[in-house]
Amino acid sequence: MVQFDDEKQKVALDALREHDEEEFLSKAAQNRGIQYVNLAQSAVDLDALRLVSETDARKAGVVAFQMMDKKIDVAVLNPDENATKIILDSLSAQGFIISLFLVSHKSLGRVLERYKELSASVATKTGSFEILDDQIETVLQKIKTTKDIQKEISDVTQVQGVSTTRVLEVLLGGALAIKASDIHIEPAENTIRLRFRLDGLLNEIMEIPRELYNYLLSRIKLISGLHLNVKDKAQDGHFSIHAKKSEIEIRTSTLPGTYGESIVLCVLDPDMISITMEQLGLEPHLQEILEHTITKPNGLLLTTGPTGSGKTTTLYAFLRKVYTDKIKIITIEDPVEYHLDGIVQTQINPARGYSFTEGLRSALRQDPDIIMVGEIRDNEAADIAINAALTGHLVFSTLHTNNAAGTFPRLLSFGVNPKVLSSSVTVAMAQRLVRKLCDQCKKQIPLSPADRKIVDTVMRSVSQTEYISLPREKIYTAVGCDKCNGTGYRGRIGIFEAIVMDKGIEKAVLNNPSEREIQEAARNQKLLNMQQDGVVKILKGITSIDELSRVIDLQAEV
């Protein structure tokens, strides 16, 4: 006796009907000159799915299922439906190039269900990328080290049709979690390299698939306001992350290369620069001098150092120290990287004729008490800054010189009158950033004879008793643990030197001095130079001799 299994029979019939429907649609599409797709057998890009709302997709029978730059693949039940035409016209009006596909009800239904998988992140208008608080908290809880980032990216990329937005969430959330300042995505001949900058140095994270890189490049360009079709020119843009209940600016840079466009995302997290003057790492005597200087009603305070040496962070710390609601502070920056409450900040735009010089001139019309100028770059800006300092304004600014002594020859090269210079400049500083040893894993070791010779040579001219008496038999070195991502270092601190305007410097400036002559004139001020300040931090166990040697030349004669 033959027994029928109703359930198996039903499954078999359903499969047959589905096969027949797909075959019928394939022939119908061919007859109409339209492409056909079985979405049950095709990958779906969830970022493409976002282009049509779920409501519209269900109503019109339309889904976007793949996206590359401005090219998108769209599946439809009936291209002749008015609702379908409206959606297609809307996508075309947004600049998308559409490839149309005919699809069955069955496979369309499967894709419609995937709207539930869309990330908790919300990609908003160009220039904004919102990671919801609960989502960023999830990422922050999962990610503590660079290894966690590797695992999370590997996990999400193994999911078929993973949303590019989800990958971007992990990258940005991971950068915030481990306090990375930059994300670098660099195409090479056979791979795409992902690196994070931690405490000033790049750390290899992993290699990512080229297909993922292509999607990331398109997504990043889109939200950064960059041209998707421009691949042979460098582009700069930005967008914001709404995370941790605050707005975090992301600066985007793309650079064409042999194997594709290099992408750098600079993470401007306000928490990373919200440090006080007391946290900068200033030697107590210098901090006392600076605290007095920044409370004066007028004068010019200059900081010098290369890009990335923390000059802006230092000046922001000064502004926070002196700000009250009784004074007006204006900054002229390039660009405005961090927003400070209660302070008027303006960004230069050379393309429109708004330079540091023009910004400074305009700021003076606003009757400020304190002005911060991002950089003095030319004669005119130097003249206006010095005149402002002479006429009742306190001015903070930066110069590009190697050390504090170089400030004075640099200003004189701008044609500044030496007598005016000595009446306006109050303090010239120079600084660098060194990584701090990780307190969890740093190890004390004997000071080698070669290192002892360097330390003794540098400390020979130090006269302050509290530094001379520091033990020199042992120092600390980096080891590496999970807390510091295996680097041996966590966070950075400044090393500084400064020259105060006094009678000796005033006399030297009148004779068009060299840097060395300024240094000689400043010796009786008994302030630490950068070599000495760095070595003191080594002897105190704050940093290592290897790290200090990486940042400055310890054997150079000063």
Buried (B, 14 or more C-beta within 10 A) or exposed (E): EEEEEEEEEEEEEEEEEBEEBBEEBBEEBEEEEBBBBBBBEBEBBBBBBBBBEBEBBBEBBBBBBBBBBBEBBBBBBEBEBEEBBEBBEEBEEEEBEBEBBBBBEBBBBEBBEBBEBBBBBBBEEBEBBBBBEEBBBBBBEBBBBBBBBBBBBEEBBEEEBBBBBBBBBBBBBBBBBBBBBBBBBBBEEEBBBBBBBBBBEBBEBBEBEBEBBBBBBBBBBBBBBBEBEEBEEEBBBBBBBBBBEEBBBBBBBBEEEEEBBBBBBBBBBBEBBBBEBEEBBBBEBBBEBBBEBBEEEBBBBBBBBEEEBBBBBBBBBBBBBBBEEEBBBBBBBBBBBBEBEEBBBBBBEEEEEBBBBBBBBEBBEEEBBBBBBBBBBEBBBBBBBBBBBBEEBBBBBBBBBBBBBBBBBBBBEBEBEBEBBBBBBBBBBBBBBBBBBBEEBBEEEEBEEEBBEBBEBBBEEBEBEEBEEBEBEEBBBBBBBEBBBBBBBBBBBBBBBBBBBEEBBBEBBEEEBBBEBBBBBBEEBEBBBBBBBBBBBBBEBBBBBEBBBEBBEBEEEB
